[in-house]
Amino acid sequence: MNAEIIAIGSEMLSGERLDTNSLYLTAELNRLGIEVVTKCVIGDDRERLAAQVRQSIGRSAIVILSGGLGPTEDDVTRDAVALALDRKLSYDREIGEWLEQRFAAAKRKMAEVNKRQAFVIQGAQILSNDRGTAPGQWLEESGAVCVLLPGPPHELKAMFERHCLPRIARIAPKQVIRTLFLRVAGMGESDLDQLIAPVYKKYENPVTTILAAAGDIQIHLRARCETEAEADALLAEVGGPIELLLGDRIYSRNGDPLHTVVGQMLQLAGATVSVAESATGGMLGERFTSVPGSSAYFVGGFITYTNEMKVELLGVPPETLAQFGAVSKETAEAMAQGARRRTRSTYALSITGAAGPDPGDQNVPKGTMIVGLSDGAGTISMQRQFLGDRQRLRTFTAQLALDVLRRRISGLL
């Protein structure tokens, strides 16, 4: 059984508002084994919304609309659905009286426009709203279900849990959706896909999705089966070979980001870390400290943006800077050594580089980023050439530094 979600409201097309309702609805439907195959946002346009409803209800078993049930002229959901299904709208006296009583209880006079919320589509079942003034509606059309829900999240969630979940559970086939979630560092999206595509392309179920961000790739395998045991077995059948191919590039199997995983590794080892940053200006330290309880392993850090600060705070030898420059493996290693020496941490990470937007020069072009690591076993550095704007380069490099530390703790470096 598939579902579609339509969010209504021109304000959500402006870039100032996010459709968080669809995330909640998707999670709840997935728990019932129902796949959400389409999500869309439609502005306050009666004809466009009606056309979308006709299309959605002709191809999916469940169509859920959120928003547009208010009392004003731009609340067009009731009218649009009635138009799409070729049904009449009629005033429901009981809802009208309930609305008047609700306003009276708040010692307010109900405006005439609020009566619009008492109009019901022919054949609809009313979904009461104990959190607001907009009743929902449940309709059945040609074997499909169309549900109208209010837009405010606290109203939508209460109504969906009280009225919709039990009804959908009764009509949904016995099915579960299970997901295997892998996060990978240290390789590009195209290289990863070339490596694992021969495995996942053999299967339509589970569905494989690959999402790429700066230095971080997510692999989602979604299996839909009648039982959890069948879904888990299918995920193991497909996911097992993929995990073998990717090996130690996989850093998370539960969705945790890299800084959380590295923090857990440090805590388990009873180790600490400090940072010395130039090009990233504190991004690496922010990644560590974004995790609650990170004071157990994160000692502190230095933002040494100028050569003078590198010398004064970290003890980088002036002759190193003079001979090799600020963006060099030698300087990165000296920065890491200085941070570890100053803080007495188990590990110290350093970052230096040319993040732009200036193109740099022949020796140090834009995108040259270097990570240093120092610990009791010695000091190493890694240099990479990244592409992108300043923010993307800095994000790539902070991710690289975390992965270098992950590999060092794991004995891979």
C-alpha positions as CSV (number, residue, x, y, z in Angstrom):
1,M,0.0,0.0,0.0
2,N,1.4,3.4,-1.1
3,A,0.6,6.9,0.2
4,E,1.0,10.5,-0.9
5,I,1.2,13.6,1.2
6,I,0.2,17.0,0.0
7,A,1.0,20.1,2.1
8,I,-1.1,23.2,1.3
9,G,0.0,26.8,1.8
10,S,1.7,29.4,-0.2
11,E,3.8,30.4,2.8
12,M,5.7,27.0,2.5
13,L,6.8,28.0,-1.0
14,S,8.5,31.2,0.2
15,G,11.6,29.6,1.9
16,E,10.5,30.9,5.3
17,R,8.5,27.9,6.4
18,L,9.3,24.1,6.5
19,D,6.8,21.3,6.0
20,T,7.6,19.3,9.1
21,N,4.1,17.6,9.1
22,S,5.1,15.3,6.2
23,L,8.1,14.0,8.2
24,Y,5.8,13.0,11.1
25,L,3.2,11.5,8.8
26,T,5.8,9.5,6.8
27,A,7.3,8.0,10.0
28,E,3.8,7.0,11.3
29,L,2.8,5.5,7.9
30,N,6.1,3.6,7.6
31,R,5.5,2.0,11.0
32,L,2.3,0.5,9.5
33,G,4.3,-0.8,6.5
34,I,2.9,1.9,4.2
35,E,5.4,3.5,1.8
36,V,5.1,7.3,1.1
37,V,5.9,7.5,-2.6
38,T,5.2,11.2,-3.2
39,K,5.3,14.4,-1.2
40,C,4.5,17.8,-2.6
41,V,3.7,21.4,-1.6
42,I,0.8,23.3,-3.4
43,G,0.2,27.0,-2.9
44,D,-3.3,28.4,-2.1
45,D,-4.6,27.7,-5.5
46,R,-7.9,25.8,-5.8
47,E,-7.4,24.6,-9.4
48,R,-3.8,23.4,-8.9
49,L,-4.7,21.6,-5.7
50,A,-7.7,19.9,-7.3
51,A,-5.6,18.7,-10.2
52,Q,-3.0,17.3,-7.8
53,V,-5.7,15.5,-5.7
54,R,-7.2,13.9,-8.8
55,Q,-3.8,12.7,-9.9
56,S,-2.8,11.4,-6.4
57,I,-6.0,9.6,-5.6
58,G,-5.9,7.9,-9.0
59,R,-2.6,6.1,-8.2
60,S,-2.2,5.8,-4.5
61,A,-4.4,4.1,-1.8
62,I,-4.0,6.9,0.8
63,V,-3.8,10.6,0.1
64,I,-3.2,12.9,3.1
65,L,-3.6,16.7,2.8
66,S,-2.3,19.0,5.6
67,G,-3.3,22.7,5.9
68,G,-5.8,25.0,4.2
69,L,-8.7,24.2,6.6
70,G,-8.8,27.7,8.2
71,P,-11.6,30.2,7.9
72,T,-10.1,32.7,5.3
73,E,-10.4,32.9,1.6
74,D,-7.0,31.4,1.0
75,D,-7.9,28.2,2.8
76,V,-8.9,26.3,-0.2
77,T,-8.5,22.6,0.7
78,R,-12.2,21.8,1.3
79,D,-13.2,23.5,-2.0
80,A,-10.4,21.9,-4.0
81,V,-11.1,18.3,-2.8
82,A,-14.8,18.7,-3.4
83,L,-14.0,20.0,-6.9
84,A,-11.5,17.1,-7.5
85,L,-14.0,14.4,-6.5
86,D,-17.0,16.2,-8.0
87,R,-18.8,16.3,-4.7
88,K,-20.9,19.0,-3.0
89,L,-20.0,21.0,0.1
90,S,-22.7,21.6,2.7
91,Y,-22.9,23.5,6.0
92,D,-23.0,21.2,9.0
93,R,-25.1,22.8,11.7
94,E,-23.6,20.7,14.6
95,I,-20.0,21.9,13.7
96,G,-21.3,25.4,13.4
97,E,-22.8,25.3,16.9
98,W,-19.6,23.6,18.3
99,L,-17.5,26.4,16.8
100,E,-19.7,29.1,18.4
101,Q,-19.5,27.3,21.8
102,R,-15.7,27.1,21.5
103,F,-15.5,30.9,20.9
104,A,-18.0,31.6,23.6
105,A,-15.9,29.6,26.1
106,A,-13.0,31.9,25.3
107,K,-15.3,34.9,25.7
108,R,-15.0,35.8,22.1
109,K,-17.5,36.5,19.4
110,M,-17.1,34.2,16.4
111,A,-16.5,36.0,13.2
112,E,-18.8,35.2,10.3
113,V,-15.9,33.8,8.2
114,N,-15.4,31.0,10.8
115,K,-18.5,29.4,9.4
116,R,-16.4,28.3,6.4
117,Q,-14.9,25.7,8.7
118,A,-18.3,24.0,9.2
119,F,-18.6,23.1,5.5
120,V,-18.3,19.3,4.9
121,I,-17.6,17.5,1.7
122,Q,-20.4,15.1,0.6
123,G,-19.9,11.6,2.1
124,A,-17.1,12.7,4.4
125,Q,-16.7,11.5,8.0
126,I,-15.8,14.4,10.4
127,L,-12.6,14.1,12.4
128,S,-13.0,16.2,15.6
129,N,-10.3,18.7,16.6
130,D,-9.8,19.2,20.3
131,R,-6.8,21.4,19.8
132,G,-8.2,24.0,17.3
133,T,-11.2,25.1,15.3
134,A,-10.6,23.2,12.0
135,P,-12.3,19.8,11.9
136,G,-10.6,17.2,9.7
137,Q,-12.4,15.0,7.1
138,W,-12.1,11.4,6.0
139,L,-13.3,10.4,2.5
140,E,-13.3,7.3,0.5
141,E,-13.2,7.4,-3.3
142,S,-12.9,4.5,-5.7
143,G,-11.1,2.3,-3.2
144,A,-8.8,5.0,-2.0
145,V,-8.8,7.2,1.1
146,C,-8.4,10.9,1.2
147,V,-7.8,12.6,4.5
148,L,-7.9,16.3,5.3
149,L,-5.9,17.4,8.3
150,P,-5.3,20.9,9.8
151,G,-1.9,22.5,9.3
152,P,-0.7,23.4,12.8
153,P,1.5,20.4,13.9
154,H,0.0,20.0,17.4
155,E,-3.5,19.8,15.9
156,L,-2.5,17.5,13.1
157,K,-0.6,15.1,15.3
158,A,-3.4,14.8,17.8
159,M,-6.0,14.3,15.1
160,F,-4.0,11.8,13.2
161,E,-3.2,9.7,16.3
162,R,-6.7,9.7,17.6
163,H,-8.7,9.3,14.4
164,C,-6.5,8.2,11.5
165,L,-4.0,5.7,12.8
166,P,-6.6,3.2,14.0
167,R,-8.6,3.4,10.7
168,I,-5.5,3.1,8.5
169,A,-4.2,0.1,10.6
170,R,-7.5,-1.7,9.8
171,I,-7.2,-1.3,6.1
172,A,-3.4,-1.6,5.7
173,P,-2.1,-5.0,4.6
174,K,0.1,-6.8,7.0
175,Q,3.4,-5.4,6.1
176,V,6.5,-3.9,7.7
177,I,9.2,-1.6,6.5
178,R,12.8,-2.1,7.8
179,T,15.8,0.1,7.0
180,L,19.5,-0.6,7.0
181,F,21.4,2.8,7.3
182,L,25.1,2.9,6.5
183,R,27.3,6.0,6.7
184,V,30.6,6.0,4.8
185,A,33.7,8.3,4.8
186,G,36.8,8.4,2.7
187,M,35.4,7.9,-0.8
188,G,33.4,9.8,-3.4
189,E,29.8,9.1,-4.4
190,S,30.6,7.8,-7.9
191,D,33.3,5.5,-6.7
192,L,31.0,4.1,-4.0
193,D,28.2,3.5,-6.5
194,Q,30.5,1.8,-9.0
195,L,31.6,-0.5,-6.2
196,I,28.3,-1.5,-4.8
197,A,25.9,-1.1,-7.7
198,P,26.4,-4.7,-9.0
199,V,25.0,-5.9,-5.7
200,Y,21.9,-3.7,-5.1
201,K,20.8,-3.4,-8.8
202,K,19.8,-7.1,-8.6
203,Y,17.0,-6.2,-6.2
204,E,13.8,-4.1,-6.5
205,N,13.1,-4.8,-2.8
206,P,14.9,-3.5,-0.9
207,V,15.1,-0.1,-2.5
208,T,18.6,1.4,-2.3
209,T,19.1,5.2,-2.0
210,I,22.5,6.9,-1.9
211,L,22.8,10.4,-0.4
212,A,26.0,12.4,-0.6
213,A,27.2,15.3,1.5
214,A,30.6,16.9,2.0
215,G,32.8,14.0,2.9
216,D,29.9,11.9,4.1
217,I,27.8,9.3,2.1
218,Q,24.6,7.7,3.4
219,I,23.3,4.4,2.0
220,H,19.7,3.5,2.8
221,L,18.3,0.0,2.1
222,R,14.5,-0.1,2.7
223,A,12.9,-3.5,2.7
224,R,9.1,-4.0,2.6
225,C,7.9,-7.5,3.7
226,E,5.1,-9.2,5.5
227,T,7.1,-9.8,8.7
228,E,10.1,-8.2,10.4
229,A,12.0,-11.5,10.1
230,E,11.6,-11.5,6.3
231,A,12.6,-7.9,6.0
232,D,15.7,-8.4,8.2
233,A,16.7,-11.4,6.2
234,L,16.4,-9.5,3.0
235,L,18.4,-6.6,4.3
236,A,21.1,-9.0,5.4
237,E,21.1,-10.7,2.0
238,V,21.7,-7.4,0.2
239,G,23.5,-5.4,3.0
240,G,26.0,-8.1,3.8
241,P,27.9,-8.1,0.5
242,I,27.8,-4.3,0.5
243,E,29.3,-4.1,3.9
244,L,32.1,-6.5,2.8
245,L,32.9,-4.3,-0.2
246,L,33.0,-1.1,1.8
247,G,34.9,-2.6,4.8
248,D,36.3,0.0,7.2
249,R,35.0,2.9,5.2
250,I,31.7,2.3,7.0
251,Y,31.7,4.3,10.2
252,S,28.1,4.1,11.3
253,R,25.3,1.5,11.0
254,N,22.7,3.4,13.1
255,G,22.7,6.8,11.5
256,D,25.1,8.5,14.0
257,P,27.2,11.2,12.5
258,L,31.0,10.9,12.4
259,H,31.7,13.2,15.4
260,T,29.3,11.2,17.6
261,V,31.0,7.9,16.6
262,V,34.5,9.3,17.2
263,G,33.4,10.7,20.6
264,Q,32.1,7.3,21.6
265,M,35.4,5.7,20.5
266,L,37.4,8.2,22.6
267,Q,35.2,7.6,25.6
268,L,35.4,3.9,25.3
269,A,39.2,4.1,25.1
270,G,39.4,6.6,28.0
271,A,41.2,9.0,25.7
272,T,41.0,12.7,25.1
273,V,41.5,15.0,22.1
274,S,42.3,18.6,21.4
275,V,42.3,20.7,18.2
276,A,44.3,23.4,16.5
277,E,42.5,25.0,13.6
278,S,43.4,27.6,11.1
279,A,41.4,27.3,7.8
280,T,38.3,25.9,9.5
281,G,38.2,28.6,12.3
282,G,36.6,26.4,15.0
283,M,34.4,24.1,12.9
284,L,36.1,20.9,14.1
285,G,35.9,22.0,17.8
286,E,32.2,22.8,17.2
287,R,31.6,19.3,15.8
288,F,33.1,17.7,18.9
289,T,31.3,19.9,21.4
290,S,27.9,19.5,19.7
291,V,27.6,16.1,21.4
292,P,26.2,16.2,25.0
293,G,28.8,14.9,27.4
294,S,31.7,15.7,25.1
295,S,33.6,17.3,28.0
296,A,34.5,13.7,29.0
297,Y,36.9,13.5,26.0
298,F,37.3,17.0,24.4
299,V,39.9,19.0,26.2
300,G,39.9,22.2,24.2
301,G,41.4,23.9,21.2
302,F,43.1,26.8,19.5
303,I,42.1,28.9,16.6
304,T,45.4,30.1,15.3
305,Y,44.6,32.0,12.1
306,T,47.8,34.0,11.8
307,N,51.4,32.8,11.8
308,E,52.0,34.8,14.9
309,M,49.3,32.9,16.8
310,K,50.7,29.6,15.5
311,V,54.1,30.5,17.0
312,E,52.8,32.1,20.2
313,L,50.0,29.6,21.2
314,L,51.2,26.4,19.6
315,G,55.0,26.8,19.6
316,V,55.3,26.3,15.8
317,P,58.9,27.1,15.0
318,P,59.2,30.3,13.0
319,E,61.7,28.7,10.7
320,T,59.1,26.0,9.8
321,L,56.7,28.7,8.7
322,A,59.4,30.6,6.8
323,Q,60.7,27.5,5.0
324,F,57.4,25.6,4.2
325,G,54.6,28.1,4.7
326,A,51.5,28.1,6.7
327,V,49.7,25.6,4.4
328,S,52.1,22.7,4.5
329,K,52.4,19.3,6.1
330,E,55.3,20.5,8.2
331,T,53.2,23.3,9.7
332,A,50.1,21.0,10.2
333,E,52.2,18.5,12.1
334,A,53.9,21.2,14.2
335,M,50.4,22.6,15.1
336,A,49.1,19.1,16.2
337,Q,52.3,18.6,18.3
338,G,51.9,22.0,19.9
339,A,48.2,21.4,20.7
340,R,48.9,18.0,22.3
341,R,51.8,19.4,24.3
342,R,49.8,22.4,25.6
343,T,46.7,20.4,26.6
344,R,48.3,17.0,27.4
345,S,45.6,15.3,25.4
346,T,45.9,11.7,24.1
347,Y,45.3,12.9,20.5
348,A,45.5,16.3,18.9
349,L,44.2,17.2,15.4
350,S,45.2,20.2,13.4
351,I,43.9,21.8,10.2
352,T,45.5,24.3,7.8
353,G,44.7,25.1,4.2
354,A,43.7,27.5,1.5
355,A,39.9,27.7,1.5
356,G,39.6,30.6,-0.8
357,P,37.8,32.4,-2.3
358,D,41.1,33.6,-3.7
359,P,42.5,31.1,-6.2
360,G,45.8,30.7,-4.3
361,D,49.1,30.3,-6.2
362,Q,51.0,27.6,-8.0
363,N,52.4,26.1,-4.8
364,V,49.2,26.3,-2.8
365,P,46.1,26.4,-5.0
366,K,42.7,26.9,-3.6
367,G,41.3,23.7,-2.1
368,T,44.6,22.5,-0.7
369,M,43.7,21.3,2.8
370,I,45.9,19.5,5.3
371,V,45.1,17.6,8.5
372,G,47.7,16.8,11.1
373,L,47.4,14.3,14.0
374,S,49.7,13.8,16.9
375,D,49.6,11.1,19.6
376,G,51.9,8.9,21.6
377,A,52.9,6.9,18.6
378,G,54.0,9.9,16.6
379,T,52.7,12.6,14.2
380,I,51.2,12.2,10.7
381,S,49.5,14.5,8.2
382,M,47.3,14.1,5.2
383,Q,46.9,16.5,2.3
384,R,43.9,16.6,0.0
385,Q,42.7,18.8,-2.9
386,F,39.0,19.5,-2.5
387,L,36.7,21.3,-4.9
388,G,33.9,23.7,-4.0
389,D,33.2,27.0,-2.3
390,R,34.8,28.1,1.0
391,Q,32.1,26.5,3.2
392,R,32.2,23.2,1.4
393,L,36.0,23.0,1.6
394,R,35.9,23.7,5.3
395,T,33.2,21.1,5.8
396,F,35.1,18.5,3.8
397,T,38.2,19.1,5.9
398,A,36.6,18.9,9.3
399,Q,35.1,15.6,8.2
400,L,38.5,14.4,7.0
401,A,40.0,15.2,10.3
402,L,37.4,13.2,12.2
403,D,37.9,10.3,9.9
404,V,41.7,10.4,10.4
405,L,41.2,10.2,14.1
406,R,38.7,7.4,13.7
407,R,41.2,5.4,11.7
408,R,44.0,6.1,14.1
409,I,42.0,4.9,17.1
410,S,41.0,1.8,15.2
411,G,44.6,1.0,14.3
412,L,44.1,1.6,10.6
413,L,46.7,4.4,10.4
